[in-house]
């Protein structure tokens, strides 16, 4: 059988060349798709690592933004805070703590944002001076540890002054405020101030332990928003809001620190599976930075998947048709073999071996060419995707949400990953061989059924 | 001599437009080893149909054909063709892209012939039939009709089956070559094979030990 296949491949040069060319093209496309996909996955992993092992759980505001936009279009004003709050699902402490028990989580920080009223001091207006007209605009962020907040992190825009201290865990009655707010109100570290909620209740006094400056953030965020933002312990923020922090309470964001950045997807998957609020989309993990910088890569990866599926399907269809056509040409040969007593299954196997022999040559040749082809295709794809992504405007929420303070601000300049190292690995080649074998076996299946219908007498008498 | 193939109450029909036409009617004959048989009849008499049935190329519709008392239906047509019969066709039916020797070796592979060196054995069989090594190594389309028929006979001889069926084996050959081919068949019968030749050639038929004639679907012995 093998010998017969070999003779057929060698002697029928025209057919062999056509099949080899087709399989060579298929091998290159499959190898390119797989290696580009591998390269994008690797680049995305690198992006994950560079962004760190943390991820934040927030209330999903996408639907809310759409609602606000359509409300504005219709009524020319924003919906009320109550209406906005009713549309948001807060994060319950029960869920937040349950998620923190995941094997991937090494640390976590919760925060709660609300609007309060200043007592004994004044908020600032948008030019950075005292606002005598509206004292109802202090945005409070209660947290276990302000240093772990995005604003104070390595990539954050807020910086504590040298004399400042921070707070953590169960500290109470301490506050960090903007340097400008302190200056305009003649406040210094060690002074006290008070806050009450929007209803004028739950007055709480605080000692200023820290000041922050945020000059870099003024360009992208309204000055009065930053100056009127204060940071207090989580339990104090919950108390002002009227919540009992010793039992079940709600928070605005929960930030989780994982053991490995590459476990983020697994962690998100696990949390989504275990919590209906996440699977339903009411709560969501905010992966905006990762999504932004890897957007072109994700497009390239999706495109590679589509190309791979299209190539496999097209290859099976084309090869099937080609083999059926070949069988018509080889009907007489099949008749002769059947008249000699050959099993139909062995004839099918002979043709399968012929294809595998040709594929071996085609795939081997593809090793030599696929590196340059996939490298070139990878570069072209990523360049196009980066160019497309750069022209798109991305809006993302910033500035808190629990108290209905939602502002749309541009994400700013995103440093997209615009280079991927596409090279065909041994693993890619093994996957290609597996896919190639699958293509060949699938495309031989229908012609094999065709062979079972052949009757030697009919074939040979029509020939004679 | 032993009864090798027995045809019992064999009927065969095929579709002719909207009707079923009976080609063979109540055929009852026996073929023995060591004899050369000729089946004669006019065109369309059903002699090729009979050969197709005897060779297992076509399946029995009604009646039975047995090989050493076992129905070929029970043996299985593929196994029967592979192990018990060899067929030689008027148009040789060789695989065109192969050389003569490759055609013979292919038959050896299919019929699972066990010899130490298949290639040597194939050359030897071809040599005995007058095909030298040089001709054996040529593609079959590049050798003469007589040589192709010899290759087809060689292919039928690779396996030590007792039955050789031939359909108009000399139909495409000149008189001299026809005589040479007939001598080969006579020799095979002498060596104990059961050789059944379907022919319309009187020259071929006259060399047979037994001649059957098919007329209007019925068969009768013309020479015994």
Interface residues (C-beta under 8 A of the other chain):
Chain A: X1 X3 X4 X7 X8 X11 X12 X332 X333 X335 X336 X337 X338 X339 X340 X341 X342 X343 X344 X455 X456 X457 X460 X461 X463 X464
Chain B: X48 X52 X55 X57 X58 X78 X79 X80 X81 X82 X83 X87 X89 X90 X91 X93 X94 X95 X96 X97 X98 X102 X105 X106 X107 X109 X110 X111 X155
